[in-house]
Amino acid sequence: MKIERIDILHADGAWRNFDFLKVTADNGVVGWSEYNESFGGRGVTAMIEEFAELLLGLDPRSFEAHTAWLYARTRTAQGGIAQQAIAAIENALIDVKARALGIPVYELFGGPQRERIRLYWSHCGTYRVWGEKMGIPAVRSYDDIVELGREVAASGYTALKTNVLLFGDGDPQVRNGGFGRGDGYPDLNADRYVHEALRNELAAFREGAGKDMDILVDLNWNFKTEGFLQVARTMEPYDLMWVEIDTRDPRALAHIRRHTTIPIASCECLFGRRDYRPYFENASMDVAIIDVPWNGFSESLKIAAMADTYELNVAPHNFYGHLSTMMSAHLAAVVPNLRIMETDPDVVPWHDDLFTLKPVVKDGMLSLPEGPGWGTEINEEAVRAHPPKGDW
């Protein structure tokens, strides 16, 4: 078996694009992966195209060897864009191998530890601030947040994650200064109005979702160490499952963890075991978040295994489409130290059409896909019907 073609497809996702990689072997077997270029990853497609020239004619089943070789070819610039491109290729090659054998990916890695995976409703309220753009219901007030909490509970989900939402001046916003967008940039301070907004938001979610709902809050990169700790202390009365914090300093994160009662989740933006190691060694968090599209499935398993030696659970980072959800589900199925898995129920109306099969979710639990490979493929006709639009 030889790699004959490597193709890249993009579809409109309203506030971003959905990006897919297709590997075709000379015997007709096709493997897919999903990646993301439009949110902090510009240049991944160009890097994949550079790598593709090196891989044509090679056996796709030797994914570990190809991944190691591509790492070596980018030794002086590892991580970032190069890592995301390598991961996209590796994930598609794994799909090829599993499909050639006629088995799910998780069977390549020892079989499933679990058949159903607990999910949390991610970006709950966050995407609805952009509701009109995405074609989903909009939130404009804390009363809307109460109703959204009721909707999440009625749908069967047992956990939800939100971000810092601001409704004070009648122009709803997501506090996104850590990404250089809107409120909070560049100082990244946790001012009093931020604390008040979080108190109102969490009280509204608790009122609507009820006392049994696990609530998680993602602070992203939006504060410095002082601000993260202040905000965490503000949220302590609301019985959170975790607060999610991104920082490049493992010692600073360990300091925050020692001085708040809320469990800390982190690491979703790290690449490879070498990036994770100082966070593990400094006991920086309670849950290690792993991004399968960024790290590649094989490396993600190795990170999870290393986390297990530090008595840490892991959680897949999954803010992409259904293909990524399936890829992350295979990781969640195989690792023994799973905490919970992320998913985004709020999507553009044409999202389901982009995939041949969508995940089966009931009562907030994802049933493990049973088909070969990842368990779904890309509907190329639907992708072509929704071409990417403009800048992000």
C-alpha positions as CSV (number, residue, x, y, z in Angstrom):
1,M,0.0,0.0,0.0
2,K,1.3,3.5,-1.0
3,I,0.2,7.0,-0.3
4,E,-1.2,8.2,-3.7
5,R,-2.8,11.6,-2.8
6,I,-3.1,14.0,0.0
7,D,-5.9,16.5,-0.3
8,I,-7.2,19.4,1.9
9,L,-10.8,20.6,2.2
10,H,-12.3,23.5,3.9
11,A,-15.9,24.4,4.9
12,D,-17.6,27.5,6.3
13,G,-18.2,27.4,10.0
14,A,-19.5,31.0,10.3
15,W,-16.9,32.4,12.8
16,R,-14.2,30.0,11.6
17,N,-13.7,27.3,9.0
18,F,-13.8,23.5,9.3
19,D,-10.5,22.0,7.9
20,F,-10.1,18.4,6.8
21,L,-7.2,16.3,5.5
22,K,-7.8,13.4,3.1
23,V,-5.2,10.7,2.5
24,T,-5.8,8.3,-0.4
25,A,-3.8,5.1,-0.9
26,D,-3.2,3.4,-4.2
27,N,-5.6,0.6,-3.4
28,G,-8.5,3.1,-2.9
29,V,-8.5,3.2,1.0
30,V,-9.1,6.7,2.3
31,G,-8.2,8.2,5.7
32,W,-9.5,11.4,7.2
33,S,-8.5,13.8,9.9
34,E,-9.7,17.2,11.1
35,Y,-7.6,20.1,12.1
36,N,-8.1,23.8,12.6
37,E,-6.3,26.7,10.9
38,S,-8.7,29.6,11.4
39,F,-8.3,30.0,15.2
40,G,-4.7,30.7,15.9
41,G,-3.3,28.2,13.4
42,R,-2.7,30.1,10.2
43,G,-0.2,28.4,8.0
44,V,-1.0,24.8,9.0
45,T,-2.4,24.0,5.5
46,A,0.8,25.3,3.8
47,M,2.9,23.2,6.1
48,I,0.8,20.1,5.4
49,E,1.3,20.7,1.7
50,E,5.1,20.9,2.2
51,F,5.0,17.6,4.1
52,A,2.8,15.9,1.5
53,E,5.5,16.1,-1.1
54,L,7.8,14.0,1.2
55,L,5.1,11.3,1.9
56,L,3.8,10.4,-1.5
57,G,4.7,6.9,-2.4
58,L,5.3,5.8,1.2
59,D,3.3,3.1,3.1
60,P,0.7,4.9,5.1
61,R,0.5,2.2,7.7
62,S,3.9,3.1,9.2
63,F,2.5,6.2,10.9
64,E,4.9,6.2,13.8
65,A,7.9,6.1,11.5
66,H,6.5,8.9,9.4
67,T,5.7,11.0,12.4
68,A,9.2,10.6,13.8
69,W,10.7,11.5,10.5
70,L,8.6,14.6,10.1
71,Y,9.6,15.6,13.7
72,A,13.3,15.2,12.7
73,R,12.7,17.4,9.5
74,T,11.3,20.2,11.7
75,R,13.7,19.7,14.7
76,T,14.7,23.4,14.9
77,A,11.1,24.6,14.8
78,Q,9.1,22.0,16.7
79,G,5.6,22.7,18.1
80,G,3.1,25.2,16.9
81,I,2.3,25.1,13.2
82,A,4.7,22.3,12.4
83,Q,3.2,20.1,15.2
84,Q,-0.4,20.7,14.1
85,A,0.5,19.7,10.5
86,I,2.3,16.6,11.6
87,A,-0.6,15.6,13.8
88,A,-3.2,16.1,11.0
89,I,-1.1,13.8,8.8
90,E,-0.6,11.2,11.5
91,N,-4.3,11.1,12.4
92,A,-5.3,10.6,8.7
93,L,-2.7,7.8,8.4
94,I,-4.1,6.1,11.5
95,D,-7.5,6.2,9.9
96,V,-6.1,4.6,6.7
97,K,-4.5,1.8,8.7
98,A,-7.6,1.0,10.7
99,R,-9.9,1.1,7.6
100,A,-7.5,-1.1,5.7
101,L,-7.9,-3.7,8.6
102,G,-11.6,-3.1,8.9
103,I,-11.5,-2.1,12.6
104,P,-12.1,1.0,14.7
105,V,-9.0,2.9,15.7
106,Y,-9.4,2.0,19.3
107,E,-8.8,-1.6,18.5
108,L,-5.4,-0.7,17.2
109,F,-4.5,0.6,20.7
110,G,-5.7,-2.2,22.9
111,G,-9.5,-1.9,22.7
112,P,-11.9,0.3,24.7
113,Q,-11.9,0.7,28.4
114,R,-15.5,2.1,28.2
115,E,-18.4,2.0,25.8
116,R,-20.0,5.3,26.7
117,I,-18.2,8.6,27.4
118,R,-19.5,11.4,29.6
119,L,-19.6,14.8,27.8
120,Y,-19.9,18.4,28.9
121,W,-21.7,21.0,26.8
122,S,-18.8,23.4,26.0
123,H,-18.9,27.1,25.1
124,C,-22.3,27.2,26.8
125,G,-23.7,30.7,26.1
126,T,-20.4,31.7,24.5
127,Y,-21.4,30.8,21.0
128,R,-24.9,32.2,21.6
129,V,-23.5,35.6,22.1
130,W,-22.6,35.3,18.4
131,G,-26.0,33.6,17.8
132,E,-27.1,35.6,14.7
133,K,-23.8,34.8,12.9
134,M,-24.1,31.1,13.6
135,G,-27.8,30.7,13.1
136,I,-28.4,29.5,16.7
137,P,-30.5,31.1,19.5
138,A,-28.9,34.3,20.9
139,V,-28.3,35.2,24.5
140,R,-28.6,38.8,25.5
141,S,-29.2,38.8,29.3
142,Y,-28.8,36.8,32.4
143,D,-32.4,35.7,32.1
144,D,-31.4,34.1,28.8
145,I,-28.6,32.3,30.7
146,V,-31.1,30.9,33.2
147,E,-33.2,29.6,30.3
148,L,-30.1,28.1,28.6
149,G,-29.2,26.3,31.9
150,R,-32.7,24.8,31.9
151,E,-32.2,23.7,28.2
152,V,-28.9,22.0,29.1
153,A,-30.4,20.1,32.0
154,A,-33.5,19.1,29.9
155,S,-31.3,17.8,27.2
156,G,-29.7,15.3,29.6
157,Y,-26.2,16.8,29.9
158,T,-24.8,16.6,33.4
159,A,-22.0,19.2,32.9
160,L,-21.6,22.5,31.1
161,K,-18.6,24.8,30.5
162,T,-18.8,28.5,29.9
163,N,-16.5,31.5,29.4
164,V,-16.6,35.0,30.9
165,L,-19.7,36.7,29.3
166,L,-20.3,40.4,29.7
167,F,-23.9,41.8,29.4
168,G,-23.5,45.1,31.3
169,D,-23.7,47.7,28.6
170,G,-26.4,46.1,26.5
171,D,-23.8,44.8,23.9
172,P,-23.1,41.2,24.9
173,Q,-19.4,40.2,24.6
174,V,-17.1,37.3,25.4
175,R,-14.1,38.5,27.3
176,N,-11.4,37.5,24.9
177,G,-8.4,39.7,25.6
178,G,-6.1,36.8,25.9
179,F,-6.5,36.2,22.2
180,G,-6.1,39.9,21.3
181,R,-9.8,40.4,20.7
182,G,-12.0,43.0,22.4
183,D,-12.3,43.5,26.1
184,G,-9.2,43.1,28.4
185,Y,-6.4,43.4,25.8
186,P,-3.5,44.0,26.4
187,D,-3.4,44.5,30.2
188,L,-5.3,41.2,31.0
189,N,-6.4,42.5,34.4
190,A,-9.3,41.2,36.4
191,D,-11.2,44.4,37.1
192,R,-14.2,44.6,39.4
193,Y,-16.7,44.5,36.6
194,V,-15.3,41.1,35.5
195,H,-15.8,39.6,39.0
196,E,-19.4,41.0,39.1
197,A,-20.2,39.6,35.7
198,L,-18.9,36.2,36.7
199,R,-21.0,36.2,39.9
200,N,-24.1,37.1,37.9
201,E,-23.4,34.5,35.2
202,L,-22.7,31.6,37.5
203,A,-25.7,32.4,39.7
204,A,-27.9,32.4,36.5
205,F,-26.5,29.1,35.3
206,R,-27.0,27.5,38.7
207,E,-30.5,28.8,38.9
208,G,-31.4,27.4,35.5
209,A,-29.4,24.2,35.4
210,G,-30.0,23.2,39.0
211,K,-27.9,22.0,41.9
212,D,-26.8,18.7,40.3
213,M,-25.3,20.2,37.2
214,D,-21.4,20.3,37.1
215,I,-20.3,23.7,36.0
216,L,-16.9,24.4,34.5
217,V,-15.4,27.8,33.6
218,D,-12.8,28.4,31.0
219,L,-10.7,31.5,31.6
220,N,-8.4,30.8,28.6
221,W,-5.4,33.2,28.5
222,N,-7.5,36.1,29.6
223,F,-5.6,37.1,32.8
224,K,-2.2,37.1,34.4
225,T,-1.4,35.0,37.5
226,E,-2.8,37.6,40.0
227,G,-6.0,37.9,38.0
228,F,-6.5,34.2,37.6
229,L,-6.2,33.7,41.3
230,Q,-8.6,36.6,42.1
231,V,-11.2,35.3,39.7
232,A,-10.8,31.7,41.0
233,R,-11.5,33.0,44.5
234,T,-14.5,34.9,43.3
235,M,-16.0,31.7,41.8
236,E,-15.3,29.4,44.8
237,P,-18.8,29.8,46.2
238,Y,-20.4,28.3,43.0
239,D,-19.2,24.7,43.5
240,L,-17.4,24.4,40.2
241,M,-16.1,21.1,38.7
242,W,-13.0,23.0,37.5
243,V,-11.6,26.3,36.4
244,E,-9.6,26.1,33.1
245,I,-6.5,28.3,32.9
246,D,-3.9,28.7,30.2
247,T,-0.4,29.9,31.1
248,R,3.1,29.3,29.9
249,D,4.5,29.2,33.5
250,P,3.9,25.8,35.3
251,R,5.1,27.3,38.6
252,A,2.6,30.1,38.3
253,L,-0.2,27.6,37.7
254,A,0.9,25.5,40.7
255,H,0.8,28.7,42.8
256,I,-2.8,29.3,41.7
257,R,-3.7,25.7,42.4
258,R,-2.4,25.8,45.9
259,H,-4.4,28.9,46.7
260,T,-7.8,28.1,45.5
261,T,-10.3,25.4,46.4
262,I,-11.4,24.9,42.8
263,P,-9.8,22.1,40.8
264,I,-7.5,23.3,38.0
265,A,-7.6,22.1,34.4
266,S,-5.0,23.2,31.9
267,C,-2.6,22.3,29.0
268,E,-4.9,22.3,26.0
269,C,-2.4,24.4,24.0
270,L,0.7,22.3,24.8
271,F,2.5,20.1,22.2
272,G,4.0,16.8,23.1
273,R,5.3,15.2,26.3
274,R,8.1,17.6,26.6
275,D,5.7,20.5,26.9
276,Y,3.6,18.7,29.5
277,R,6.4,17.4,31.6
278,P,7.2,20.6,33.6
279,Y,3.4,20.9,34.4
280,F,3.3,17.4,35.7
281,E,6.5,17.8,37.7
282,N,5.3,21.0,39.3
283,A,1.9,19.5,40.2
284,S,0.3,22.4,38.3
285,M,-3.2,21.1,37.7
286,D,-5.7,18.4,38.6
287,V,-6.8,17.6,35.0
288,A,-4.5,17.6,32.0
289,I,-6.3,18.6,28.8
290,I,-5.1,17.0,25.5
291,D,-5.8,18.1,22.0
292,V,-5.8,15.1,19.6
293,P,-5.9,17.2,16.4
294,W,-2.9,19.2,17.6
295,N,-0.8,16.4,19.1
296,G,-1.8,13.5,17.0
297,F,-3.5,10.4,18.4
298,S,-0.4,8.4,19.2
299,E,1.3,11.3,21.0
300,S,-1.9,12.0,22.9
301,L,-1.9,8.5,24.2
302,K,1.6,8.9,25.4
303,I,0.8,12.1,27.2
304,A,-2.2,10.5,28.9
305,A,0.0,7.6,30.0
306,M,2.6,10.0,31.4
307,A,-0.2,11.9,33.2
308,D,-1.3,8.6,34.8
309,T,2.0,8.2,36.4
310,Y,1.4,11.5,38.2
311,E,-2.1,10.4,39.3
312,L,-3.7,12.8,36.9
313,N,-6.8,12.4,34.8
314,V,-7.1,13.7,31.3
315,A,-9.8,15.3,29.2
316,P,-9.8,15.7,25.4
317,H,-9.9,19.3,24.0
318,N,-12.5,19.2,21.4
319,F,-13.9,22.5,20.0
320,Y,-14.0,21.3,16.4
321,G,-16.5,19.3,14.3
322,H,-17.9,15.8,14.4
323,L,-14.8,14.1,13.0
324,S,-12.7,15.5,15.8
325,T,-15.3,14.4,18.2
326,M,-15.0,10.9,16.9
327,M,-11.1,11.1,17.1
328,S,-11.3,12.4,20.7
329,A,-13.8,9.6,21.5
330,H,-11.3,7.0,20.5
331,L,-8.8,8.6,22.9
332,A,-11.4,8.7,25.7
333,A,-12.3,5.1,25.1
334,V,-8.7,3.8,25.3
335,V,-7.1,5.7,28.2
336,P,-7.9,4.5,31.8
337,N,-7.5,8.0,33.4
338,L,-10.4,9.8,31.7
339,R,-12.2,12.6,33.5
340,I,-14.7,13.9,31.0
341,M,-14.9,14.9,27.3
342,E,-15.7,18.2,25.6
343,T,-18.2,18.7,22.9
344,D,-20.0,21.7,21.2
345,P,-23.7,21.2,20.7
346,D,-24.1,24.7,19.4
347,V,-23.1,24.5,15.7
348,V,-24.0,26.1,12.4
349,P,-27.2,24.6,10.8
350,W,-25.2,22.8,8.0
351,H,-22.7,21.2,10.3
352,D,-24.2,17.7,10.4
353,D,-24.3,17.6,6.6
354,L,-20.5,17.7,6.4
355,F,-20.1,14.2,7.9
356,T,-21.4,10.8,6.8
357,L,-22.2,9.8,10.4
358,K,-22.6,12.0,13.4
359,P,-21.9,11.1,17.0
360,V,-24.6,9.3,18.9
361,V,-25.3,11.3,22.1
362,K,-28.0,10.4,24.6
363,D,-28.4,11.9,28.1
364,G,-25.1,13.6,27.9
365,M,-23.2,10.4,27.0
366,L,-21.5,9.6,23.7
367,S,-21.8,6.0,22.5
368,L,-18.5,4.7,21.1
369,P,-18.4,4.6,17.3
370,E,-18.3,1.1,15.9
371,G,-17.4,1.5,12.3
372,P,-13.9,1.2,10.8
373,G,-11.3,4.0,11.4
374,W,-12.7,7.0,13.2
375,G,-16.2,5.9,12.5
376,T,-17.2,8.7,10.2
377,E,-16.0,10.3,6.9
378,I,-16.4,13.7,5.2
379,N,-19.2,14.4,2.9
380,E,-17.2,16.1,0.2
381,E,-20.3,17.3,-1.7
382,A,-21.6,19.1,1.4
383,V,-18.2,20.7,2.0
384,R,-18.2,22.0,-1.5
385,A,-21.7,23.4,-0.9
386,H,-20.4,25.5,2.0
387,P,-17.1,27.0,0.9
388,P,-15.1,29.0,3.4
389,K,-15.9,32.7,3.5
390,G,-13.5,35.6,3.9
391,D,-11.3,36.4,6.9
392,W,-12.0,35.2,10.4
